[in-house]
Amino acid sequence: MGTATEPEPKLRGDSAVDPRDQQRGPAVRAMFAGIAGRYDLLNRIISGGRDQAWRRRTVKMAGLTGGERVLDVCCGTGDLALMFAFAKPSPAGVTASDFTPEMVELTAQKAAKAGIAMPLCIADALRLPFADASFDVVSVGYGVRNFQDIDAGLRELARVLRPGGRVAILEATPARGVIGRFANWYINRVVPWVGNRLTRSSHKAYSYLADSIQLFPNADALKQRMEQAGFAKVRYRKLNLGTMAIHVGERS
Ligand SMILES: C[S@@+](CC[C@H](N)C(=O)[O-])C[C@H]1O[C@@H](n2cnc3c(N)ncnc32)[C@H](O)[C@@H]1O
């Protein structure tokens, strides 16, 4: 939503999924099911091969000290969850969850190939099937933007973390200025053109990607919303010329 200082972002509006629709969960799931098989390839292409480095940085900022119970929410094809599993000092275990079965299946295949025993679960991030304070670290890579209700989702992440536990969120962030104009052109024009074609996405998933980034809170606003959801000591680091951000915080 635009404010007195920030104009309403101009959306492409050609995706079958409207990122403003708070009932879009089933449509988002169907959209990700449709692109699951080509999701990794597109990540590598549209990030210029940088996406795994951003996930590595996220693991680093989560600051593992060894023995943590980690939950990766919105795991997709499992790249961030697997990075946590291989991190040093080693966590006690990594659980991965996502509400798209086709994505969870790809995580299962990667974990099996890597010889990692990883508990997997098909679950909506807004209603996680875990008791309060079950985890020491919760991560989300490129998932929060898709939450039907960002604040409810952040509160749910806080609920399953133990007090003092850490959250790490990697997400695209709207950029401003000259770089913002170039980033907007790339995300709004190039990425949908390439992504929708290569995935043959009937939902136009990469148009949704562009529109959902435009509507996502900027890094300062996300920090504030994390604080309101129950996180303290929230800080963030921007990456990729300010077009990505990693936020970390502690469960109060
Ligand atoms: C852009 S992908 C990110 C995947 C992975 N974390 C990564 O780093 O590439 C977003 C994932 O979030 C999942 N997702 C979106 N909304 C969700 C929700 N409310 N609950 C659970 N999973 C959700 C989708 O199914 C999809 O697999």
The ligand as an SDF file (V2000), in Angstrom:
LIG
                    3D

 27 29  0  0  0  0  0  0  0  0999 V2000
   10.3750  -18.7670   -3.4450 C   0  0  0  0  0  0  0  0  0  0  0  0
   10.2470  -20.3630   -2.7140 S   0  0  0  0  0  0  0  0  0  0  0  0
   11.6070  -20.4110   -1.5960 C   0  0  0  0  0  0  0  0  0  0  0  0
   12.1990  -21.7820   -1.4120 C   0  0  0  0  0  0  0  0  0  0  0  0
   13.4990  -21.8840   -0.6200 C   0  0  0  0  0  0  0  0  0  0  0  0
   13.3580  -21.4570    0.7380 N   0  0  0  0  0  0  0  0  0  0  0  0
   14.6380  -21.1410   -1.2760 C   0  0  0  0  0  0  0  0  0  0  0  0
   15.4690  -20.5830   -0.5460 O   0  0  0  0  0  0  0  0  0  0  0  0
   14.7380  -21.1670   -2.4990 O   0  0  0  0  0  0  0  0  0  0  0  0
    8.8960  -20.1210   -1.6330 C   0  0  0  0  0  0  0  0  0  0  0  0
    8.4030  -21.4100   -1.0130 C   0  0  0  0  0  0  0  0  0  0  0  0
    7.5100  -21.0340    0.0350 O   0  0  0  0  0  0  0  0  0  0  0  0
    6.4280  -21.9250    0.0480 C   0  0  0  0  0  0  0  0  0  0  0  0
    5.3340  -21.2240    0.7090 N   0  0  0  0  0  0  0  0  0  0  0  0
    4.7480  -20.0660    0.3360 C   0  0  0  0  0  0  0  0  0  0  0  0
    3.8070  -19.7080    1.2100 N   0  0  0  0  0  0  0  0  0  0  0  0
    3.8050  -20.6610    2.1700 C   0  0  0  0  0  0  0  0  0  0  0  0
    3.0580  -20.8540    3.3570 C   0  0  0  0  0  0  0  0  0  0  0  0
    2.1130  -20.0010    3.7380 N   0  0  0  0  0  0  0  0  0  0  0  0
    3.3230  -21.9250    4.1120 N   0  0  0  0  0  0  0  0  0  0  0  0
    4.2850  -22.8190    3.7350 C   0  0  0  0  0  0  0  0  0  0  0  0
    5.0140  -22.7110    2.6190 N   0  0  0  0  0  0  0  0  0  0  0  0
    4.7740  -21.6270    1.8480 C   0  0  0  0  0  0  0  0  0  0  0  0
    6.1920  -22.2930   -1.4030 C   0  0  0  0  0  0  0  0  0  0  0  0
    5.5430  -23.5120   -1.5270 O   0  0  0  0  0  0  0  0  0  0  0  0
    7.6200  -22.3240   -1.9370 C   0  0  0  0  0  0  0  0  0  0  0  0
    8.1590  -23.6030   -1.9000 O   0  0  0  0  0  0  0  0  0  0  0  0
  1  2  1  0
  2  3  1  0
  2 10  1  0
  3  4  1  0
  4  5  1  0
  5  6  1  0
  5  7  1  0
  7  8  2  0
  7  9  1  0
 10 11  1  0
 11 12  1  0
 11 26  1  0
 12 13  1  0
 13 14  1  0
 13 24  1  0
 14 15  1  0
 14 23  1  0
 15 16  2  0
 16 17  1  0
 17 18  1  0
 17 23  2  0
 18 19  1  0
 18 20  2  0
 20 21  1  0
 21 22  2  0
 22 23  1  0
 24 25  1  0
 24 26  1  0
 26 27  1  0
M  CHG  2   2   1   9  -1
M  END
$$$$
